[in-house]
Amino acid sequence: MALTVLRFVLYISRGALFGLVCQVLWCILLILRFVVRHYYPIPPPKIERWNDFSIEFSHLSSVGTCRG
């Protein structure tokens, strides 16, 4: 009886420890993400590429409407 209780307690504590480790890792990840975004902002060329893509896409959609 005592052995099964001990196993159960160890199983629960291992699960709690695993959850705690996951939570700590998640907090570290969030802090790192905040620091990276704060100190190293996304460079503007990515936004320009997105604008080029949207212009190209609008051109393709206008070609489709002209054919119809």
Wavefront OBJ file of the C-alpha trace (Angstrom):
o trace
v 0.000 0.000 0.000
v 2.749 2.454 0.961
v 4.663 1.595 -2.200
v 1.717 2.467 -4.460
v 1.160 5.746 -2.575
v 4.858 6.568 -2.960
v 4.689 5.786 -6.679
v 1.605 7.985 -7.032
v 3.282 10.887 -5.193
v 6.411 10.547 -7.339
v 4.278 10.438 -10.499
v 2.395 13.605 -9.512
v 5.557 15.432 -8.437
v 7.257 14.476 -11.691
v 4.279 15.856 -13.629
v 4.279 19.034 -11.552
v 8.021 19.406 -12.029
v 7.619 18.918 -15.779
v 4.858 21.551 -15.843
v 6.997 23.958 -13.844
v 9.972 23.468 -16.177
v 7.722 24.043 -19.197
v 6.324 27.208 -17.635
v 9.811 28.554 -16.868
v 10.977 27.795 -20.412
v 7.854 29.485 -21.828
v 8.517 32.616 -19.717
v 12.141 32.718 -20.893
v 10.957 32.381 -24.497
v 8.479 35.249 -24.094
v 11.115 37.484 -22.482
v 13.615 36.706 -25.246
v 10.995 37.435 -27.899
v 10.192 40.786 -26.273
v 13.891 41.699 -25.988
v 14.585 40.758 -29.609
v 11.593 42.743 -30.882
v 12.440 45.735 -28.690
v 16.149 45.990 -29.436
v 16.221 44.545 -32.967
v 13.161 45.803 -34.858
v 12.146 44.190 -38.137
v 13.993 45.907 -41.008
v 11.855 47.845 -43.505
v 12.845 45.903 -46.688
v 10.467 43.115 -45.638
v 7.574 45.586 -45.727
v 8.694 46.792 -49.178
v 8.735 43.212 -50.433
v 5.206 42.733 -49.136
v 4.112 45.922 -50.968
v 5.714 44.649 -54.191
v 3.864 41.384 -53.775
v 0.536 43.139 -53.232
v 1.108 45.383 -56.278
v 1.963 42.323 -58.353
v -1.090 40.502 -57.039
v -3.386 43.457 -57.817
v -1.899 43.597 -61.331
v -2.647 39.902 -61.823
v -6.191 40.295 -60.551
v -6.780 43.295 -62.856
v -5.514 41.238 -65.821
v -8.041 38.575 -64.891
v -10.883 41.095 -64.825
v -9.860 42.627 -68.179
v -10.006 39.231 -69.864
v -13.498 38.596 -68.567
l 1 2 3 4 5 6 7 8 9 10 11 12 13 14 15 16 17 18 19 20 21 22 23 24 25 26 27 28 29 30 31 32 33 34 35 36 37 38 39 40 41 42 43 44 45 46 47 48 49 50 51 52 53 54 55 56 57 58 59 60 61 62 63 64 65 66 67 68
